[in-house]
Amino acid sequence: MKKIILVSFIFMFAFANSAWAHTGLESSNPESGQVVTEELNEISLIFEGKIEQSSTFELMNSNGESIPVENISVNENQMIGTLAIPLETDSYEIAWNIVGADGHPIEGTVPFTVEIAAAETTEDEEVEQAETIAAPNTDQVEQTEESQSSSSTIPIIVVALIVIIGGVFFWLRRKK
């Protein structure tokens, strides 16, 4: 009976570690919510752990149109892409999809704004740009919060199952 309990605990802890192994975004350039005022040539995303070569990202403007990104490369925990064309003044979103070292697919977004000073801007355009920057996109914030909360739910469930199974084994042992 002791051997069964010992093997069961080893088995549970071996799989519990993989529940905590999900890789999240550590940092990015541009950062989430950043206002870029100079020409942006490269996008880099750094993750908390190693990511697989099949990982990728897409850059979209405020109209949902895809902006070409060339030479997306993955090296350990970093993903870098070169912009094919300079970005115009607009709101953008980097939608990344990775496969972590544990094999789990993970996705997220990094919203940012580009404000390149134009030679001539009208007063209406300046007011419109200021309003766009002042009002954060709540959908993006909610998506980020949802992905973070769902990834923290798994370890809680695993720990609860371990406690329940451990309690059952001790109860059976005590009963004999």
TORTORLUM-372189 format. One record per residue: x, y, z of N, C-alpha, C in turn; residue in three letters. Coordinates in pm, 1 decimal. Example, Ala and Ser with C-alpha at 12.3 -4.5 7.8 and 13.67 -1.06 7.14 Angstrom:
REM residues 2
((1319.0, -569.0, 780.0), (1230.0, -450.0, 780.0), (1320.0, -330.0, 780.0), Ala)
((1285.0, -225.0, 708.0), (1367.0, -106.0, 714.0), (1290.0, 3.0, 787.0), Ser)
REM end
This chain:
REM residues 176
((82.4, -120.0, 0.0), (0.0, 0.0, 0.0), (86.5, 126.0, 0.0), Met)
((197.4, 120.7, 76.1), (285.5, 236.4, 83.4), (348.6, 264.6, -52.8), Lys)
((379.2, 158.3, -125.2), (439.2, 175.9, -257.1), (340.3, 243.1, -352.6), Lys)
((214.1, 205.7, -343.1), (112.2, 265.0, -430.1), (97.8, 413.6, -400.2), Ile)
((96.5, 448.3, -273.2), (85.5, 589.5, -235.1), (206.6, 667.1, -284.0), Ile)
((326.2, 612.0, -264.1), (448.0, 679.5, -307.4), (449.8, 699.1, -459.2), Leu)
((415.1, 595.9, -534.2), (411.6, 605.6, -681.2), (305.1, 706.1, -725.2), Val)
((192.3, 708.1, -658.9), (85.2, 802.2, -693.6), (129.3, 946.5, -673.6), Ser)
((194.9, 975.9, -560.7), (241.3, 1111.9, -536.1), (348.6, 1154.3, -635.5), Phe)
((439.8, 1064.2, -667.0), (543.4, 1096.5, -765.8), (478.7, 1124.9, -900.5), Ile)
((381.5, 1043.8, -937.5), (310.6, 1061.1, -1064.6), (237.4, 1195.8, -1068.6), Phe)
((169.3, 1230.6, -958.4), (95.4, 1357.1, -954.3), (188.9, 1476.6, -962.3), Met)
((298.3, 1473.7, -889.0), (390.6, 1587.3, -890.1), (462.6, 1601.2, -1023.5), Phe)
((483.9, 1490.2, -1091.6), (547.9, 1497.4, -1224.3), (458.6, 1574.0, -1321.4), Ala)
((327.8, 1552.3, -1314.6), (237.0, 1623.3, -1403.8), (198.0, 1760.9, -1352.3), Phe)
((206.2, 1783.1, -1223.6), (174.4, 1915.0, -1167.6), (277.2, 2017.7, -1212.3), Ala)
((402.4, 1978.5, -1227.8), (505.4, 2072.0, -1272.9), (475.6, 2124.9, -1411.3), Asn)
((420.2, 2042.1, -1498.9), (390.3, 2089.2, -1634.1), (276.8, 2191.2, -1633.8), Ser)
((191.6, 2189.7, -1531.9), (83.9, 2288.3, -1524.9), (138.4, 2427.5, -1497.1), Ala)
((250.4, 2436.8, -1428.5), (310.5, 2566.3, -1398.7), (411.5, 2609.4, -1504.6), Trp)
((431.5, 2528.2, -1607.0), (536.6, 2555.0, -1704.9), (490.6, 2642.3, -1821.2), Ala)
((370.1, 2697.9, -1816.1), (323.7, 2782.0, -1926.4), (410.8, 2906.1, -1939.6), His)
((439.6, 2940.9, -2062.8), (526.1, 3053.7, -2092.5), (442.2, 3177.3, -2120.8), Thr)
((475.7, 3287.3, -2056.3), (405.8, 3413.0, -2079.4), (499.8, 3515.8, -2139.1), Gly)
((445.2, 3626.8, -2182.8), (524.8, 3734.9, -2239.2), (594.6, 3808.8, -2125.6), Leu)
((726.4, 3818.5, -2134.2), (805.0, 3888.2, -2031.8), (818.7, 4036.1, -2065.2), Glu)
((854.6, 4066.3, -2190.1), (868.3, 4205.7, -2231.8), (857.0, 4214.2, -2383.2), Ser)
((840.7, 4335.8, -2433.5), (828.8, 4355.3, -2577.1), (880.9, 4492.6, -2615.5), Ser)
((914.8, 4506.2, -2742.0), (951.4, 4636.1, -2797.7), (878.8, 4650.2, -2929.8), Asn)
((776.9, 4734.2, -2935.3), (729.8, 4830.3, -2836.0), (654.4, 4761.1, -2722.2), Pro)
((650.0, 4827.6, -2608.3), (580.1, 4776.1, -2491.4), (429.7, 4796.6, -2506.4), Glu)
((354.0, 4721.3, -2428.7), (208.7, 4733.5, -2430.3), (166.7, 4873.7, -2387.2), Ser)
((88.1, 4941.1, -2471.3), (39.6, 5075.6, -2441.8), (137.0, 5187.0, -2474.6), Gly)
((254.2, 5153.5, -2523.5), (355.9, 5254.8, -2553.2), (313.9, 5342.2, -2671.1), Gln)
((353.0, 5470.7, -2666.2), (335.2, 5562.4, -2777.8), (472.6, 5579.3, -2842.3), Val)
((488.1, 5526.4, -2963.3), (614.3, 5531.0, -3035.6), (618.7, 5660.8, -3114.8), Val)
((723.8, 5739.6, -3095.5), (733.2, 5869.1, -3163.6), (842.6, 5872.1, -3269.7), Thr)
((920.5, 5764.8, -3279.5), (1024.7, 5754.8, -3380.8), (995.8, 5636.1, -3471.1), Glu)
((1060.7, 5634.1, -3586.7), (1039.2, 5525.9, -3682.0), (1075.2, 5392.3, -3617.8), Glu)
((986.5, 5295.5, -3633.9), (1003.2, 5162.7, -3576.0), (1043.6, 5066.9, -3687.1), Leu)
((1158.0, 5000.6, -3673.4), (1207.6, 4910.2, -3776.9), (1194.2, 4763.9, -3740.1), Asn)
((1180.5, 4736.3, -3609.4), (1183.8, 4598.1, -3564.0), (1089.1, 4579.9, -3446.0), Glu)
((1027.8, 4463.1, -3439.2), (942.9, 4426.6, -3326.7), (1008.0, 4307.7, -3259.3), Ile)
((1023.0, 4314.6, -3126.7), (1080.3, 4201.0, -3054.1), (991.5, 4165.6, -2935.5), Ser)
((973.3, 4036.7, -2916.1), (894.2, 3983.8, -2805.2), (983.3, 3887.0, -2727.9), Leu)
((992.6, 3905.7, -2597.9), (1073.1, 3817.2, -2513.7), (979.3, 3746.5, -2416.5), Ile)
((989.9, 3613.5, -2411.4), (900.8, 3531.6, -2330.4), (973.1, 3477.9, -2207.2), Phe)
((897.2, 3430.6, -2110.7), (952.4, 3383.5, -1984.0), (1028.4, 3252.4, -1996.4), Glu)
((1004.7, 3179.4, -2102.5), (1072.6, 3051.9, -2125.2), (1093.8, 3028.6, -2272.7), Gly)
((1158.3, 2917.7, -2303.6), (1187.7, 2883.4, -2442.6), (1057.2, 2862.1, -2519.9), Lys)
((1055.9, 2908.3, -2646.1), (939.1, 2889.5, -2732.7), (980.8, 2809.8, -2856.1), Ile)
((885.0, 2743.6, -2917.0), (911.0, 2659.0, -3032.7), (924.6, 2742.0, -3160.6), Glu)
((989.2, 2683.6, -3261.1), (1014.2, 2751.6, -3388.9), (884.9, 2784.3, -3464.4), Gln)
((777.2, 2714.2, -3437.4), (650.3, 2739.6, -3506.9), (578.5, 2864.4, -3454.1), Ser)
((632.5, 2927.9, -3352.1), (572.5, 3048.9, -3294.7), (580.9, 3164.3, -3394.1), Ser)
((479.5, 3252.6, -3390.7), (475.9, 3364.5, -3485.3), (395.0, 3480.2, -3428.4), Thr)
((394.6, 3591.5, -3499.7), (309.0, 3703.8, -3463.3), (265.5, 3777.2, -3588.7), Phe)
((159.5, 3858.5, -3572.3), (104.6, 3936.9, -3682.1), (82.0, 4078.6, -3630.4), Glu)
((108.3, 4176.7, -3715.4), (88.0, 4317.1, -3680.4), (-33.3, 4368.4, -3755.7), Leu)
((-126.8, 4430.2, -3681.2), (-248.5, 4483.0, -3742.5), (-268.3, 4628.7, -3703.1), Met)
((-323.8, 4707.7, -3796.2), (-352.6, 4847.9, -3766.5), (-492.3, 4859.8, -3706.5), Asn)
((-539.1, 4982.3, -3682.6), (-668.9, 5003.9, -3617.2), (-786.6, 4956.4, -3701.1), Ser)
((-767.1, 4940.8, -3832.4), (-874.1, 4890.6, -3919.4), (-874.0, 4738.8, -3929.3), Asn)
((-782.3, 4672.4, -3859.0), (-773.1, 4527.8, -3863.5), (-695.1, 4475.5, -3983.6), Gly)
((-631.2, 4565.9, -4057.6), (-552.6, 4525.1, -4174.2), (-415.7, 4476.4, -4128.7), Glu)
((-369.0, 4368.9, -4188.7), (-239.0, 4312.4, -4155.0), (-127.1, 4395.5, -4217.2), Ser)
((-25.6, 4425.9, -4138.6), (91.3, 4500.4, -4183.5), (203.0, 4398.4, -4206.2), Ile)
((269.5, 4401.8, -4324.2), (373.6, 4302.0, -4351.4), (491.6, 4309.7, -4254.1), Pro)
((529.1, 4192.8, -4202.1), (646.5, 4179.8, -4116.0), (735.2, 4074.5, -4180.3), Val)
((861.5, 4109.1, -4202.4), (953.9, 4018.6, -4269.0), (1046.0, 3951.7, -4167.7), Glu)
((1096.6, 3838.6, -4207.6), (1201.2, 3768.7, -4132.5), (1169.2, 3749.4, -3984.8), Asn)
((1055.8, 3691.0, -3955.0), (1024.6, 3660.5, -3815.4), (1111.0, 3541.7, -3775.2), Ile)
((1194.4, 3563.2, -3673.7), (1283.4, 3456.3, -3629.1), (1262.3, 3429.3, -3480.3), Ser)
((1282.3, 3302.5, -3444.2), (1268.4, 3258.8, -3305.5), (1403.5, 3207.2, -3259.3), Val)
((1449.4, 3259.1, -3144.6), (1575.6, 3215.6, -3086.8), (1555.5, 3199.5, -2936.3), Asn)
((1550.1, 3073.7, -2889.7), (1526.6, 3042.5, -2748.4), (1394.7, 3102.3, -2700.1), Glu)
((1400.2, 3214.4, -2625.8), (1279.4, 3276.4, -2570.6), (1246.8, 3410.2, -2637.0), Asn)
((1308.6, 3438.0, -2751.8), (1291.2, 3567.1, -2817.8), (1239.3, 3547.5, -2960.1), Gln)
((1145.5, 3635.6, -2999.2), (1091.7, 3635.5, -3135.1), (1106.0, 3777.5, -3189.5), Met)
((1170.3, 3789.1, -3307.1), (1198.9, 3919.9, -3366.1), (1150.2, 3921.0, -3509.9), Ile)
((1091.6, 4033.6, -3550.2), (1048.2, 4052.5, -3688.3), (1083.9, 4191.8, -3736.8), Gly)
((1118.8, 4203.2, -3865.4), (1155.3, 4331.1, -3925.7), (1035.8, 4384.3, -4002.8), Thr)
((1006.7, 4512.6, -3986.8), (894.4, 4573.7, -4057.4), (932.9, 4600.2, -4202.5), Leu)
((843.9, 4564.6, -4293.6), (868.5, 4583.2, -4436.5), (853.2, 4729.3, -4477.6), Ala)
((761.5, 4800.3, -4411.9), (736.9, 4941.9, -4444.0), (731.3, 5021.1, -4314.8), Ile)
((766.9, 5149.4, -4317.9), (755.1, 5231.1, -4196.0), (608.1, 5244.3, -4154.8), Pro)
((585.3, 5245.1, -4024.8), (448.6, 5256.5, -3973.8), (404.3, 5402.0, -3973.1), Leu)
((279.9, 5421.7, -4012.3), (220.4, 5554.8, -4010.8), (158.5, 5579.9, -3874.4), Glu)
((120.0, 5703.0, -3848.5), (52.8, 5737.0, -3724.4), (-80.5, 5662.6, -3718.2), Thr)
((-94.2, 5576.4, -3617.1), (-213.6, 5492.9, -3604.0), (-199.4, 5410.3, -3476.4), Asp)
((-303.7, 5336.2, -3443.3), (-300.0, 5240.2, -3333.7), (-273.1, 5103.0, -3393.8), Ser)
((-189.5, 5024.9, -3328.7), (-151.5, 4893.6, -3379.2), (-163.9, 4789.9, -3269.2), Tyr)
((-165.0, 4663.6, -3313.6), (-170.9, 4553.0, -3219.1), (-85.9, 4438.4, -3273.0), Glu)
((0.6, 4386.6, -3187.9), (79.2, 4269.0, -3220.5), (2.7, 4149.9, -3163.4), Ile)
((-42.7, 4060.0, -3249.3), (-112.7, 3939.1, -3205.0), (-14.1, 3823.4, -3216.1), Ala)
((32.1, 3772.4, -3100.9), (132.0, 3665.9, -3102.4), (70.1, 3531.6, -3065.6), Trp)
((122.5, 3428.2, -3129.7), (83.0, 3289.5, -3104.2), (211.2, 3210.0, -3088.2), Asn)
((228.5, 3149.5, -2972.1), (349.5, 3070.7, -2948.8), (312.6, 2929.5, -2905.5), Ile)
((410.7, 2843.6, -2914.7), (401.7, 2711.1, -2856.3), (514.5, 2705.7, -2754.7), Val)
((478.0, 2691.4, -2626.8), (577.9, 2688.9, -2520.7), (657.3, 2560.4, -2524.4), Gly)
((763.4, 2554.7, -2446.6), (848.7, 2436.4, -2441.0), (771.6, 2313.9, -2392.4), Ala)
((662.7, 2336.8, -2317.9), (581.2, 2225.7, -2269.9), (479.5, 2178.8, -2373.1), Asp)
((477.2, 2243.6, -2491.1), (387.5, 2202.5, -2598.8), (252.5, 2270.9, -2599.5), Gly)
((225.4, 2356.8, -2503.0), (95.8, 2424.1, -2497.2), (95.3, 2549.1, -2584.8), His)
((-9.0, 2565.1, -2668.0), (-20.9, 2688.9, -2746.6), (-71.2, 2802.2, -2656.9), Pro)
((-9.0, 2917.9, -2671.9), (-44.8, 3035.5, -2592.3), (-52.5, 3153.7, -2687.2), Ile)
((-146.4, 3244.6, -2663.1), (-160.1, 3362.2, -2748.6), (-185.2, 3485.7, -2663.9), Glu)
((-158.2, 3600.1, -2724.6), (-180.7, 3725.7, -2655.4), (-164.3, 3841.6, -2751.4), Gly)
((-184.0, 3961.6, -2701.1), (-172.3, 4080.9, -2784.7), (-90.9, 4187.3, -2712.8), Thr)
((-28.9, 4274.6, -2792.9), (44.1, 4389.7, -2741.9), (-5.0, 4511.6, -2819.9), Val)
((-90.5, 4593.5, -2759.4), (-136.6, 4714.2, -2828.2), (-36.2, 4828.0, -2809.9), Pro)
((-17.8, 4908.1, -2912.7), (66.4, 5027.0, -2903.1), (21.4, 5127.9, -3007.6), Phe)
((71.4, 5249.9, -2996.1), (34.1, 5358.4, -3086.6), (159.9, 5418.2, -3146.1), Thr)
((151.8, 5457.3, -3273.2), (260.9, 5526.7, -3339.2), (215.6, 5669.0, -3365.4), Val)
((297.8, 5764.6, -3322.7), (271.6, 5906.2, -3348.1), (397.3, 5968.7, -3406.7), Glu)
((405.7, 5965.7, -3536.8), (517.5, 6027.1, -3606.5), (474.9, 6168.0, -3644.8), Ile)
((553.8, 6266.5, -3607.3), (520.0, 6405.6, -3636.9), (520.4, 6427.2, -3787.7), Ala)
((409.4, 6475.0, -3840.8), (397.7, 6503.6, -3983.3), (435.3, 6648.7, -4008.1), Ala)
((471.0, 6679.3, -4131.2), (510.3, 6815.6, -4166.6), (394.4, 6911.8, -4144.4), Ala)
((275.9, 6872.7, -4185.3), (158.5, 6957.8, -4167.7), (45.1, 6875.2, -4108.9), Glu)
((-1.8, 6915.5, -3991.8), (-118.4, 6850.8, -3934.4), (-220.0, 6957.4, -3900.3), Thr)
((-342.5, 6924.4, -3923.4), (-448.8, 7020.3, -3894.0), (-488.9, 7007.4, -3747.9), Thr)
((-558.4, 7106.9, -3698.2), (-602.9, 7106.0, -3559.9), (-697.6, 6989.8, -3532.8), Glu)
((-785.0, 6957.0, -3629.8), (-878.7, 6846.5, -3612.8), (-805.2, 6713.8, -3598.6), Asp)
((-700.5, 6692.8, -3677.6), (-624.3, 6568.5, -3670.0), (-555.9, 6555.7, -3534.3), Glu)
((-502.9, 6665.6, -3481.8), (-436.6, 6662.8, -3352.1), (-535.6, 6628.6, -3241.7), Glu)
((-654.8, 6683.9, -3247.0), (-757.2, 6654.4, -3147.0), (-797.2, 6507.5, -3156.8), Val)
((-814.5, 6457.8, -3278.5), (-853.0, 6318.7, -3298.2), (-744.9, 6223.9, -3244.7), Glu)
((-618.7, 6255.3, -3268.7), (-509.5, 6172.6, -3219.1), (-506.7, 6173.4, -3067.1), Gln)
((-527.0, 6289.6, -3005.8), (-525.7, 6299.2, -2860.1), (-639.0, 6216.7, -2799.5), Ala)
((-756.9, 6217.8, -2863.2), (-869.8, 6139.2, -2813.3), (-841.6, 5990.9, -2826.0), Glu)
((-778.0, 5948.7, -2934.1), (-745.7, 5807.8, -2954.3), (-649.7, 5758.4, -2847.4), Thr)
((-551.6, 5839.0, -2813.1), (-453.1, 5799.5, -2712.6), (-515.8, 5798.4, -2574.3), Ile)
((-602.4, 5892.3, -2545.0), (-660.6, 5904.7, -2411.9), (-756.8, 5790.8, -2380.6), Ala)
((-820.8, 5731.2, -2480.4), (-919.6, 5626.6, -2456.7), (-857.7, 5489.9, -2481.4), Ala)
((-824.6, 5414.6, -2374.4), (-766.8, 5281.7, -2394.2), (-872.1, 5185.0, -2447.3), Pro)
((-827.6, 5087.7, -2521.1), (-915.5, 4987.2, -2577.4), (-943.7, 4882.0, -2470.8), Asn)
((-1064.4, 4881.5, -2414.1), (-1097.8, 4791.8, -2304.2), (-1105.9, 4646.9, -2349.0), Thr)
((-1135.1, 4620.2, -2475.8), (-1139.8, 4482.3, -2525.3), (-1003.3, 4416.5, -2511.3), Asp)
((-898.0, 4489.9, -2545.2), (-763.3, 4434.9, -2537.3), (-726.0, 4408.8, -2392.3), Gln)
((-762.1, 4497.4, -2301.6), (-731.9, 4479.6, -2160.6), (-805.1, 4357.1, -2107.7), Val)
((-932.6, 4340.9, -2146.0), (-1010.5, 4226.5, -2101.1), (-952.0, 4096.6, -2153.2), Glu)
((-906.0, 4092.7, -2279.5), (-847.0, 3971.6, -2335.5), (-721.5, 3933.6, -2259.3), Gln)
((-638.8, 4030.3, -2226.3), (-516.1, 4002.6, -2153.0), (-548.5, 3949.0, -2014.4), Thr)
((-646.1, 4010.8, -1946.4), (-684.7, 3964.4, -1814.0), (-742.1, 3823.4, -1819.7), Glu)
((-821.8, 3791.7, -1923.7), (-878.7, 3659.2, -1937.5), (-770.1, 3555.6, -1958.3), Glu)
((-671.6, 3583.2, -2043.9), (-566.8, 3485.2, -2068.6), (-481.9, 3464.4, -1944.2), Ser)
((-459.4, 3569.4, -1863.5), (-382.6, 3554.2, -1741.0), (-461.6, 3476.1, -1637.0), Gln)
((-591.9, 3501.5, -1624.9), (-670.6, 3430.7, -1525.0), (-688.1, 3284.7, -1561.4), Ser)
((-702.9, 3252.1, -1690.6), (-719.9, 3112.7, -1729.2), (-591.6, 3034.1, -1708.1), Ser)
((-475.4, 3095.6, -1724.5), (-350.6, 3024.5, -1703.4), (-321.6, 3004.5, -1555.3), Ser)
((-377.4, 3086.7, -1466.7), (-356.3, 3067.6, -1323.9), (-458.5, 2971.3, -1264.1), Ser)
((-563.6, 2937.4, -1336.2), (-665.5, 2845.7, -1288.0), (-614.7, 2702.3, -1287.6), Thr)
((-535.8, 2665.8, -1385.3), (-487.9, 2528.0, -1398.2), (-407.4, 2484.7, -1275.7), Ile)
((-308.2, 2562.3, -1230.3), (-234.5, 2518.5, -1110.7), (-323.4, 2503.5, -988.2), Pro)
((-424.0, 2588.7, -973.8), (-514.4, 2579.0, -858.7), (-591.4, 2447.6, -864.0), Ile)
((-638.7, 2410.9, -981.7), (-712.8, 2285.2, -997.8), (-622.4, 2166.1, -968.3), Ile)
((-498.1, 2169.8, -1018.0), (-404.2, 2059.2, -995.1), (-376.3, 2043.7, -846.0), Val)
((-352.3, 2153.2, -775.7), (-325.6, 2147.1, -631.4), (-448.0, 2092.3, -558.5), Val)
((-567.4, 2136.4, -596.2), (-689.3, 2086.4, -531.9), (-704.0, 1935.7, -552.6), Ala)
((-676.8, 1887.8, -673.4), (-684.1, 1743.9, -699.9), (-581.4, 1666.5, -618.3), Leu)
((-462.4, 1720.5, -603.4), (-359.0, 1654.6, -524.3), (-403.7, 1642.4, -378.9), Ile)
((-460.8, 1748.7, -325.3), (-507.9, 1747.0, -186.9), (-620.7, 1645.2, -170.6), Val)
((-713.3, 1641.8, -264.5), (-825.4, 1547.2, -255.9), (-776.1, 1403.6, -263.9), Ile)
((-691.1, 1374.6, -359.9), (-640.3, 1237.3, -375.8), (-557.0, 1197.1, -254.2), Ile)
((-474.9, 1290.8, -205.1), (-396.5, 1261.9, -84.8), (-485.6, 1233.3, 34.5), Gly)
((-592.6, 1310.2, 48.0), (-687.5, 1287.3, 157.2), (-753.9, 1151.7, 148.0), Gly)
((-789.4, 1110.8, 26.8), (-852.3, 979.1, 7.3), (-754.9, 868.2, 46.4), Val)
((-628.2, 879.5, 3.7), (-529.7, 777.1, 37.8), (-507.7, 768.5, 188.6), Phe)
((-496.0, 881.2, 255.7), (-477.4, 879.4, 399.9), (-601.6, 826.9, 472.0), Phe)
((-720.4, 857.3, 420.0), (-842.9, 807.7, 479.2), (-851.4, 656.3, 465.6), Trp)
((-815.5, 605.1, 344.5), (-815.4, 459.1, 324.3), (-712.1, 390.9, 413.8), Leu)
((-598.5, 452.2, 427.8), (-492.3, 397.0, 510.7), (-534.2, 394.0, 657.3), Arg)
((-598.2, 499.7, 700.9), (-643.4, 510.8, 839.8), (-755.7, 411.5, 867.7), Arg)
((-838.2, 386.3, 766.6), (-950.3, 296.3, 781.0), (-902.8, 152.5, 806.6), Lys)
((-789.2, 114.8, 744.8), (-736.6, -20.6, 764.5), (-670.6, -27.5, 898.5), Lys)
REM end
